[in-house]
């Protein structure tokens, strides 16, 4: 969620407010903090950079409560999460369900700020809070790529290599997280694989490793590269290959590597935006359900207790009604 406000009530006589938004989920009236924005100094119409991250659940009502506070200048050096809200000036409150935002066609929802339990010195003007929802880019970016290699090293004694590619996303701590792999190309030193389709965030680099398949599961590393998605796209447009490398043997530096003559090419690069369930909901898609029950004579007379359609005078549901409930 991205948040902005307009015409906030200034509680200071000579300066504008220093607002922060605190977002809560509401469960039977109990508030649980989800996140906070940064403090915007001296602004009555702020746009906060910090995003509030939460998961949308279509089948669950998700009430949200937004509280805006004016942070006293003496606390500006204190981190947002460490601020004691009871020491700050309350500016207003807004309440909505997450679905109210999601179902808007532009996912933009403006709320009037008000006050519930807080006492404001000047409650005549609260302003408005605008909430905008967007899906993370990684959940919609769909990339299709075709790779081929040239001059792969022979790893088998009696035949050429049986190569396949393993593609991993590099995590924040540098650990590769496998996301997909190609099929094995038998006895081929210049393989071309079927297209691979990936759903990932573009800022995460990819490690592309080429292995020689072994039936015992101990696949030999032929070589690897580490590239961002943007760099892979540039490889496609330029038509240039990238040399594989392997960790250098007998090297004291763990970062040393040996560059090979084997190369990998991006033969096809296609990026599409996949429509998600939220796209359909916000565009007004409606789901209709029709249920039909076959009242066949084979189920017996509905006036008799042994019938699946038995109409019990006491009102107790029959077998079909129990399944439907």
N, C-alpha and C positions, 0 to 999 in steps of 0.2 A: 504494500500500500504506500502511495505517495500522498503527502499531506501538505495543504496550504490553507491559509486563512486570510480573511479580509476584514477591515474595520474593527479590529479588536478594541475593546474598551480600555483606554489608557488609564491606569490607576496612579500614575505619577503626574505631577503638575507640570514639570519642566522637560520631561523626557518621555519618549515612547516606551512601550513595554519591551521586555527581553523574554519573549515567549518560548515555551517548550511544550510539547504534547506528550502526554502519557496515555498509552492505549491499554485497555483492559478487556478481557473476555468476561462475560457475565453468566454465571451458572446458578440459577435459583436465587438471584440477588447477591450472591457472593462474587466479588471482583478479584480477578487474578491478572496481574500485570503481564502483558505480552511484550512490550517494548517501549522505548522512549526515543524521541528525536533529539537532535542537538539543540542548543540554545541559540536563537537568532537575536543578536544585539540590536536594540533600538529600532524596532519595527512593529507597526500595527497591521501590516499585511504581509506576513512572512511566507516564504516557501521553503520548507525544510528539505535538506538533502538526504537525511537518513531514511531508509526504507523500513517499513514494518513487515516482517516476513511471517506468514502464517499459511496453513494448508486449508484450502476450501473443501468442505465436505457437503456434497449436494444433498444428502439425505438427512442432514442435521441442521437445526436452527442454530446459528452462531451469532448471538448478540454481542455487539461491541460497544464499549463506552470510551469516549475520548474526553480527557480532562486537559485543559490548557492552564498553565501557570506562568506568572511573571516572576522571573528569577532575579532576586536582589543582586546588584553589582558586586557585593562583597563575596558572593559565592561563584563568581564567574571562573575562578581557577579550579573549582571542584568539578570532577568528572560527573557527567549526567547521571550515571547509575548510582552515584554516591550522594546525590542531593536529597535532603530531607524535605519532602513536599509540604509537610505541615508548617515549615518555616517560610514558605513562599506564598505569594499573593495569587489566589484563585481567580481566573479570568472567565471561565465558562465551561459548559459541558454539552456534549452532543452524544446522542444514542442512535444506533441503527443496527440492522442485521447485515452480516457480510453479503447475504444474497441480494440486499437492496442495491448494493454497489455492483455486484457481478452481473445482475440482470439488466442493468442499463446498457444500451447499445454501445455507448462510448466508455462504459465502465467509469463514469464520472458522476459523483453524487455530492450535492451541496446540502449542508445541514445548518439550520439556525442554532446558534449557541444559546444556551439558557443556563439556568441555575436550579439546583434541587435543594440540597441540604446546606450549601455554602452561603454565607452572608457576605454580600458584596457592598462596599461603601457607595457605589454608584451603579446600581443594577439596571439602569435605563438603556444601556447599549452594550451588547455582547459581541456582535459581529457574526460571521459565518465561517464554517469549516468545510473545506472541499476535500473529499476522499477520492482518490483515483486508484483503481486496481489494474494490475498487469501481471501476466504470467511471466515467469522467468524465461529468458531467451532459450536456455538449454532444453526446455520442455517442448519447444515448437520447432527448433532448427533441425532439419533432417537433411543429411548429406549423403550423397551416393558417389562412390569413387571406384574406379577400376585401376588396379595396379598391375604392372608387369616389370620383370627384372631381366637383366642381361649379365652374361658371364659369371654365373654363380659358381662357387667353388664345389668341386666334386668331393662329397663326403662319404660315399659308399665305395667299398673295395671292388665290387664286381659290376657296378652299374653307375649311372649318373645319380644325382641327388633327387629326392622326392620332396620338394619344398612346399611350405605353406607359410602364410603370414599370420602373426598374432599382433593385434592392435590394442594398445592400452592407453588409458588416459592417465597423465601424470597428476597425482594428488598434490595438495599444498605442501606436504612434507617430503615430496620427491619420490614417493612410492608409486610404481605403476599399478593401475587398476585395469585388468583386462575387460574389454568391452565387446570385441568380436574377433573372429578369425576366418580365414579363407579355407577353401577346400585344399586337399593335397593334390599337387600335380606330379604324377608319377614319371620318373626318369626324364627330367626336363631341367636344363640349365638356363633356359630363357623363357620362364613360365609367364603366362598371363592368366589371371584369376577372374572368376565371376565377380560382378559388382558387390561391394559391401555397403551396407546402409547403416549409418550411425546417427544417434541422437545425443548430442552433447553440447556443452557450452564452448564457444569458440576461443575463449581466453585460456583454456587448458591445453597445454602441449600434448602431442601424441607421440608415443613410442611405437615404432613399427619394427618388429623383429621378424627375421626370416629364419625358419628352422628347417632342418632336414628330418623328415618324419622317420620315426623308429617304432616298430610294433611293440617294443617293450616299454614305451612311454618315455624313454630317455632321449628326447630329441636334441640333436646337435645344433647349436647356434651357428648359422651361416653369416649373419651380420645384422646390424640394426641402424636405425636413424631416429632422431628426435626432432620433430618439427611441429610448429603451430599449424592450425587449419589454414591460416592466411598464407603461410609459406607453402603448404601443399597446393593451394590454389594457384600460387605463382609458378610452381613447378609445372602445373598443367598448362597454363597459358604460354609459358616459355618453351615447353617441350624438352627442357633439360632434365637429366637424371641427377640423382644424388648418390654419392658413393656410400656404401655400407661401411661401418666400422665395427671393430670388436675390441674389447678390453685388451690392452697390450700385455703380452706375456712377459714375465720376469721384470715387471716394472714396479719401482718402489712407490710411485705416485698412483693412487687408486683411480685418479681421473685420467691417466694416460690411456691413449687409444691408438689402435693400428687401423689406418684407412685402407680399405680394400679396393680392388679394381671393379668388383661387382657393383652394379648400380640398380636403383629402383626408380621407376617412372610412374607418374600419375597420368594415365591415358584418358581418364574421364573424370570430370568434377562437376557435380550438379547439386545445387542447394535449393531446397524447397521449404516452404513453411507449412507444417502439418496443422490442419484444423483440429482443435481439441474440443472436449466436451463443453468447456466453458464458452468457447466460440459459438457453439450451437445454441446454448442457453441464452447468451446475451443477444443473439440475433433473433430471438423470439421463437425458437423451435419448441413445439409442444408434443408431448408424448401421450398417446391415447391407448387405453387398454380395454379390450373387449373380452368378456368371459362368457362361454356357452356351456351349458350342461345338457348332456343327451339323456332325456327322460325316456329310455327305451323300456319296452314291456318285459325285456329279459331281466330287469331288476325287480320285477314283482309289483304287486299292487301297493301303492304308497299308503294305503290305509292299514296294511298289515305290518307288524313289527319286524318281520324278517326281510323287508324291502330296504334297499339302500336309500330309497327316497321316502322312507316312512315319515309321515307327518304326525309327530307326537303331540297329543292333546296338551301335555304339560309344557310344551314349548321347548323341550330339549332338542338340540340340533341333531340332525341325522348325519350319516357318514360323509355325504357330500358337503354339507354345511361346515362340518368340522375341518375338512381339508381346506375349504375356501377361507376359513378364518385363520 
